[in-house]
Amino acid sequence: MTTIRSSTLPHALLWHGRSVATGDPLVVELTTIGQIAPADVHVVDGAELTVKALTELQRFAHHTPVIGPWKLVLMTSADRLSIPVANALLKLIEEPPPHLLIRLSAPKLTAVLPTIRSRCQLRFVGTELVTDDRF
């Protein structure tokens, strides 16, 4: 996580393998070094995200952070986004505000829309790649 301290963290990360929403190391690191406040973290389940809720998420993303230089969006189940929501999210990923970090997670990388995958830095989390439909 030394990339956070040097401000070279990519604006969009896609962690695949298993969800890391609980005890997320990115949140732990940012709060430990005083780079983010709890009010600047928005957690959302991609499986339940609607276009209307995404509009609220975009509004959150464009407001200035409360404390520190960053706002963080944590999205689980990025592989279960509906096509309309995924396409709308793509706009935020392509043109994020300078203070926004987006961390998506999905158990199965190939289930994430290819246009979203291509615009994120990929990180594998777990002990083995998920290649079947167990999830």
C-alpha positions as MATLAB code, in Angstrom:
seq = 'MTTIRSSTLPHALLWHGRSVATGDPLVVELTTIGQIAPADVHVVDGAELTVKALTELQRFAHHTPVIGPWKLVLMTSADRLSIPVANALLKLIEEPPPHLLIRLSAPKLTAVLPTIRSRCQLRFVGTELVTDDRF';
ca = [
       0.000    0.000    0.000;
       2.974    2.324   -0.308;
       1.353    3.585   -3.513;
      -1.213    5.435   -1.389;
       1.472    7.372    0.416;
       3.113    8.336   -2.866;
      -0.278    9.200   -4.473;
       0.204    6.797   -7.376;
      -2.792    4.608   -6.622;
      -4.862    4.079   -9.780;
      -8.307    5.657   -9.692;
     -10.036    2.328  -10.489;
      -9.089   -1.064   -9.070;
     -10.893   -4.318   -9.776;
     -10.135   -6.996   -7.196;
     -11.218  -10.459   -8.235;
     -11.210  -13.878   -6.639;
     -13.172  -13.282   -3.462;
     -14.878  -10.258   -1.982;
     -12.792   -8.249    0.442;
     -15.461   -5.796    1.585;
     -15.063   -6.717    5.257;
     -11.772   -5.456    6.605;
     -10.864   -4.051    3.206;
      -7.104   -3.362    3.274;
      -7.543   -0.229    1.149;
      -9.956    1.312    3.679;
      -7.758    0.251    6.611;
      -4.676    1.826    5.001;
      -6.420    5.075    4.032;
      -7.987    5.581    7.473;
      -4.783    4.616    9.307;
      -2.716    7.245    7.552;
      -5.478    9.878    7.829;
      -6.182   10.084    4.115;
      -9.920    9.432    4.321;
     -12.846    9.908    6.703;
     -15.688    7.391    7.124;
     -18.033    9.956    5.551;
     -15.916    9.797    2.402;
     -16.427    6.046    1.925;
     -19.460    4.763    0.039;
     -20.110    1.003    0.002;
     -22.498   -0.432   -2.570;
     -23.543   -3.895   -3.725;
     -23.395   -4.057   -7.517;
     -26.087   -6.742   -7.592;
     -28.577   -4.304   -6.048;
     -27.463   -1.078   -7.748;
     -30.080    0.688   -9.865;
     -29.631    3.541  -12.316;
     -31.345    5.860   -9.798;
     -28.977    4.772   -7.007;
     -26.035    5.215   -9.366;
     -27.097    8.839   -9.864;
     -26.801    9.315   -6.085;
     -23.416    7.585   -6.156;
     -22.226    9.971   -8.875;
     -23.386   12.922   -6.774;
     -21.414   11.561   -3.790;
     -18.355   11.061   -5.998;
     -18.297   14.635   -7.265;
     -18.543   16.330   -3.850;
     -15.316   17.434   -2.204;
     -13.935   15.042    0.446;
     -14.728   15.884    4.092;
     -11.220   15.145    5.396;
      -8.103   14.311    3.437;
      -7.609   14.187   -0.298;
      -9.706   11.109   -1.182;
     -13.234    9.773   -1.529;
     -13.635    6.030   -1.940;
     -16.341    3.949   -3.597;
     -16.284    0.255   -2.641;
     -18.438   -1.892   -4.886;
     -18.939   -5.588   -4.265;
     -20.483   -7.926   -6.850;
     -19.276   -5.882   -9.819;
     -19.850   -9.027  -11.872;
     -23.599   -8.774  -11.188;
     -24.218   -5.227  -12.444;
     -27.091   -4.852  -14.882;
     -26.041   -3.702  -18.363;
     -27.659   -0.217  -18.021;
     -25.998    0.334  -14.631;
     -22.635   -0.966  -15.872;
     -22.730    1.392  -18.837;
     -23.593    4.354  -16.606;
     -20.838    3.389  -14.154;
     -18.390    3.289  -17.034;
     -18.737    7.073  -17.415;
     -17.652    7.588  -13.787;
     -14.721    5.201  -14.216;
     -13.596    6.890  -17.446;
     -13.917   10.450  -16.158;
     -13.566   10.369  -12.353;
     -13.116   13.477  -10.233;
      -9.446   13.831   -9.227;
     -10.198   12.933   -5.600;
     -12.096    9.687   -6.311;
     -10.842    6.128   -5.881;
     -13.103    3.312   -7.075;
     -12.522   -0.228   -5.832;
     -14.667   -2.908   -7.417;
     -14.643   -6.555   -6.415;
     -15.960   -9.635   -8.175;
     -15.450  -13.335   -7.552;
     -15.309  -14.094  -11.270;
     -13.338  -11.664  -13.426;
     -14.755  -12.886  -16.728;
     -18.290  -11.996  -15.587;
     -17.399   -8.292  -15.322;
     -18.260   -6.228  -18.390;
     -15.124   -6.134  -20.599;
     -15.257   -2.346  -20.949;
     -15.141   -1.972  -17.158;
     -12.346   -4.549  -16.809;
     -10.248   -2.748  -19.404;
     -10.404    0.552  -17.525;
      -9.429   -0.845  -14.128;
      -6.170   -2.048  -12.731;
      -6.713   -5.722  -11.893;
      -5.695   -7.326   -8.597;
      -6.211  -10.974   -7.718;
      -7.253  -11.647   -4.094;
      -7.260  -15.206   -2.776;
      -5.321  -18.399   -3.067;
      -6.549  -19.670   -6.412;
      -8.181  -18.228   -9.492;
     -11.929  -18.763   -9.738;
     -12.550  -20.468  -13.061;
     -15.891  -22.185  -12.513;
     -19.398  -21.039  -11.615;
     -19.253  -21.857   -7.894;
     -19.991  -18.216   -7.124;
];
